[in-house]
């Protein structure tokens, strides 16, 4: 994580586990972070993590990916 932005279950949580580490200034307090081909997420951000993986793999066009994410975050269909 020395050169890539990243996240975890909280900066304090991560520092309590491993102490100060190179790249700690790149920590972002977000559910999921994708940077330089590295994808990290907190423990309850499975949908955001999957979205970032699909985005990195370029499986869906941006609109389809947004619709996929919106459906899994708010699982109902509009009429």
ZIMOWO-V786909 format. One record per pair of residues at least 12 apart in sequence whose C-alpha atoms are under 10 Angstrom apart, sorted by the first residue. I is the first residue (numbers start at 1). J is the second residue. D is the distance in whole Angstrom. If there is no record, write none. Layout:
# ZIMOWO-V786909
I,J,D
I,J,D
This chain:
# ZIMOWO-V786909
1,21,8
1,22,7
1,23,6
1,24,8
1,25,10
1,26,8
1,27,9
1,38,9
1,40,10
2,21,8
2,22,5
2,23,4
2,24,7
2,25,9
2,26,8
2,27,10
3,22,8
3,23,6
3,24,9
3,25,10
3,26,8
3,35,9
3,36,9
4,23,7
4,24,10
4,25,10
4,26,7
4,27,9
4,33,9
4,34,8
4,35,6
4,36,6
4,37,9
4,38,7
4,39,9
4,40,10
5,23,8
5,24,9
5,25,8
5,26,5
5,27,6
5,28,7
5,33,7
5,34,7
5,35,6
5,36,8
5,38,8
5,39,9
5,40,9
6,23,9
6,24,9
6,25,10
6,26,6
6,27,5
6,28,6
6,29,9
6,30,9
6,31,10
6,32,8
6,33,6
6,34,7
6,35,7
6,38,8
6,39,7
6,40,6
6,41,8
6,42,10
7,24,10
7,26,9
7,27,6
7,28,5
7,29,6
7,30,6
7,31,7
7,32,7
7,33,6
7,34,9
7,39,9
7,40,6
7,41,6
7,42,7
8,27,8
8,28,8
8,29,8
8,30,8
8,31,8
8,32,8
8,33,9
8,40,7
8,41,6
8,42,5
8,43,7
8,45,10
9,29,9
9,30,9
9,31,8
9,41,8
9,42,5
9,43,6
9,44,9
9,45,10
10,27,9
10,28,9
10,29,7
10,30,9
10,31,10
10,42,8
10,43,10
11,24,8
11,25,10
11,27,7
11,28,8
11,29,7
14,27,10
29,41,10
29,42,9
30,42,8
30,45,9
30,48,10
31,43,8
31,44,8
31,45,5
31,46,9
31,47,9
31,48,7
31,49,8
32,44,10
32,45,7
32,46,9
32,47,9
32,48,6
32,49,6
32,50,9
32,51,9
32,52,7
33,48,9
33,49,8
33,52,8
34,49,9
34,52,6
34,53,8
34,55,9
34,56,8
35,52,10
35,56,10
36,56,10
37,52,10
37,53,9
37,56,7
37,57,10
38,52,10
38,53,9
38,56,9
39,52,7
39,53,7
39,56,9
40,52,9
40,53,10
47,68,10
47,69,7
47,70,10
47,72,7
47,73,7
48,69,8
48,72,10
48,73,9
50,69,9
51,65,7
51,66,9
51,68,8
51,69,6
51,72,10
52,65,10
52,69,10
